[in-house]
Amino acid sequence: MSKRSQGVPLSFLMLDPSRGTGPLHRRLYERLREAILSGTLAPRSRLPSTRTLSRELGLSRGTVEEAFAQLDAEGLLERRVGSGSTVALPEHSRAPRSTRVRGGASSARGAGLSRRGRRMASDVLPPEARDVRPFTPCLPALELFPAKAWARAVARQARALVPERMLSGEPEGFRPLREAIAAHLGPARGVRCDWRQVLVFSSTQQALDLTARLLLDEGDGVWLEEPGYLGARVAFDAAGARLHPVPVDAQGLQVDTGRARAPRARLVYVTPSHQYPLGVTMSLPRRLALLEHARASGMWVLEDDYDSEFRYATRPVAAMQGMDAAGRVLYAGTFNKVMFPSLRLAFLVVPDSLVDAFASARASTEGHAPVLTQAAMADFMEAGHYVAHLRQMRQVYAERRDALLDAWRREGHPALRLGEAEAGMHVTAFLSGRRDAQPRMEERRLGARRLSPLYLGRAREQGWVLGFSGASPAGLRGAVRELSRLLE
């Protein structure tokens, strides 16, 4: 350590695994964060390496790396290859890089916040992509977007603008868009719904947040896929739910395990058509078992169908919502991954029994999507451009996936093993051994997301989620070579 940190005792970081709640990496992160914000660890103090700290604290190196990575994402640490980790300067620590932190870093543990507020302020999602990188997960091929057709749709709706459309509009969403979504989902995804069941949001995260607030009370149990989508964990944790990680295997969510661990859980979040991040498809017996448990126990099922229209070996697998006879499934989808991220349009299909409640709650929440954008999207869909774009992207992404797999066979590092790649916009790479390549990954701007933070429990796989949809075949080949070099 540098002279500035030689006198700083790190004994306060010692954790007793048998005491306290929450994952060890989260508890270590919170202690380090509090020490930085309180000044116990002064700006520019150099911290021990993750290897040294893991040895001194009796923790795995992966646990320490998780904590350091979260602090780095919030701007509280500065990590440089060859220089180690240092506490950021005050101006950095007061303004974490993630725009999702509310109220600034110093307010996250403020005495004036409610318990729910403290959870919301401490649960930080990784920042969304601000530029195009070869391995960024779920990034569309932006250079191939039909911009002229979209511009014509926007122009038509702008010319047709009347005073009524200049008002806020229906909180549930613009009716022609809701009708277009319902009409598309039937033949494309096997979803059974009336347009009145469709609500429009700016993002799936916004839909998750409203669902959590409407359907969960403090302490209610929620099954989460293990590993799974971090945004779902954040939404349900902020609602005060008790989170139960349920393992995912080659057939998807292990329903029997969830039923044994939390039989009275109030809700389950699941990505059955293309599990995030592992890429597996939930088998029919598992789907039927989950629906039966939901019917018998009164549990709600939130099905996130984020990218399942992109399937390459077979036709897209029908949504589970279409099999639901008991009205227990809420179905979420997004346009932001098909069109472009800044579009900010997503939707939620709710059972008949929840339509009135969700409509009333939507009226009392902010963040309605602009009516002009919704009208242009409805126009774009009704003119057939959306389906045509989907068809083209399915072919383009299949070519890019093949380019990634071919490059991997030729130049992929033997320490990495690829998971399922039959659908979607990403593939998971599992890492054997302990290779701390993440700082260099960020330095080279490859864009891959770390796998281990997507686990809620202690047993974690190391590796990365590698997107392939947003980069050209040549760019993917170069990124594979670069990743292999980083692991040498």
Secondary structure, DSSP 8 states (H G I E B T S, - for coil): --GGGTT---GGG---TTSSSS-HHHHHHHHHHHHHHHTSS-TT-EE--HHHHHHHHT--HHHHHHHHHHHHHTTSEEEETTTEEEE--HHHHTS-S-TT-SS-GGGTT-TTS-HHHHHHHH-------SS--TT-TT---GGGS-HHHHHHHHHHHHHT--GGGGS---TT--HHHHHHHHHHHHHHH-----GGGEEEES-HHHHHHHHHHHH--TT-EEEEEES--HHHHHHHHHTT-EEEEEEEETTEE-HHHHHHH-TT-SEEEE--SS-TTT-----HHHHHHHHHHHHHHT-EEEEE-SSTT-BSSS-----GGGG-SSS-EEEEEESTTTS-GGG--EEEE--GGGHHHHHHHHHTSS----HHHHHHHHHHHHTTHHHHHHHHHHHHHHHHHHHHHHHHHHH--TTEEE---SBSSEEEEEE-S----HHHHHHTT---EESGGG--SS---EEEEEE-SSS-HHHHHHHHHHHHHHT-
